[in-house]
Amino acid sequence: MKNLLPLIVLLSIIAIPLRAQESMGLYLASRYGGSPLEINRLNMDVSIVGDRAITTLDFTFENKMDHILEGEFRFPLQEGQSVYRLALELGQELREASIVEKNKGRESFETISRRKIDPALLEKTAGNLYTAKVYPIPRLGTRRVVIGLEESLS
């Protein structure tokens, strides 16, 4: 049974209630319409540390359009899960995000993106639904985003 614990944790993390599936997905938040970006690559790492499950989701989003886009990715979490990490790839390095008050975070995201610098913003919206905004996703290019989740196993 102990060998099955990581599999059980993994399945509980990726199991999404049917009503929440409608909210899950990557959407463009731009004047170019709502056609979805593609997830080019997704790596998931789950580890058990004491009585906690730590999950790292490593996404690479691909923009197949001939112009820069802002991506908006919405995802629900299960009861008891929380986000502890957000990182955005800049060049060949991952840059860790800082946790700030919601309005300050949104204001900073808008200011930074107007200057064509690479910001990412993660907000908790309704219930346990999260929205991650990433800018820019380069034309005909990719952008890597890492999200870390944790939950208690007790």
Summary of the structure (lengths in Angstrom):
residues: 154
radius of gyration: 16.0
end to end distance: 15.6
largest distance: 52.8
contacts: 422
relative contact order: 0.25
helix: 19%
strand: 48%
